[in-house]
Amino acid sequence: MATLRRLREAPRHLLVCEKSNFGNHKSRHRHLVQTHYYNYRVSFLLPECGILSEELKNLVMQTGPYYFVKNLPLHELITPEFISTFIKKGSCYALTYNTNIDEDNTVALLPNGKLILSLDKDTYEETGLQGHPSQFSGRKIMKFIVSIDLMELSLNLDSKKYERISWSFKEKKPLKFDFLLAWHNTGSEESTMMSYFSKYQIQEHQPKVALSTVRDLQCPVLQSSELDGAPEVSCQALELFDWLGAVFSNVGLNNEPNNFISTYCCPQPSTVVAKAYLCTITGFILPEKICLLLEHLCHYFDELKLAPWVTLSVQGFADSPVSWGKNEHGFWKGGEHLYNFVIFNNQDYWLQMAVGANDHCPP
């Protein structure tokens, strides 16, 4: 019975795998990248590669900047100036930093202008705003979700609704947070985050980039048409997903008898590549930047390569209020929401999307 109880308490995970082709007009790859808003780590693995091309290296080095603002009053994100300067002229992202989604008040600004607040019961009642209970609250409701459409509010800044929200944030329940902020604007930048928030403690950051070459890497054999693998011919998508986790974590894959840390070994059938290039980018990384990386990797095989496939993996912030789109996200015991592309040399791809227990099924 004790074993059964422990099994019931173990965190559940959901992994969705699908395959398609980048040339298919119904392919969802672009949409799924664009709607996974809050990304803190991007990794790609290039088997049979010893050095990055200049074009790909430049893309990697241009994944920033993003900004950290300390003790920023929440009402600053709903002012007419902020809406007209950043939300209406590009894609603006904001996420509270160093807050725990299951314990603290957290806030996210989506690029479509939706402001999402995940508030504890006391704060929710003090703000006087209208929302709904978190879907992951359980029997005793302790968290509430408030969604504010800033684009809609901006249409009538003299409305009672805007006045009530502004009064709530400024006077009734003033809230301050440390924020991560980023802005993607394809036009000329008339204003920058640094100058706009100059009266607050603001820092500009670039994502951290780690480049390494892995030698004599044992890789699973894959066939793009076989998500479930084929006995003694190719490996399953799930096996590849586990293997990638081991590679990114620098876990030994040999299952040596004297290794007491890990008994994991590469799934079979497998092949050994002389070298593989691993790149990991860590920071506040926008979907637009990831789309550029994915687009480049889609054309990676335009020139003849020894490798039959490459991968691009993206992990979301564990404590963001949403995962994909407006889907509510919770932490429970892991807070994971991530996806992985396996890009084949014939333009086929596998897409793997994983979430934890307190999440909706990936789209």
Disulfide bonds with the S-S distance in Angstrom:
none
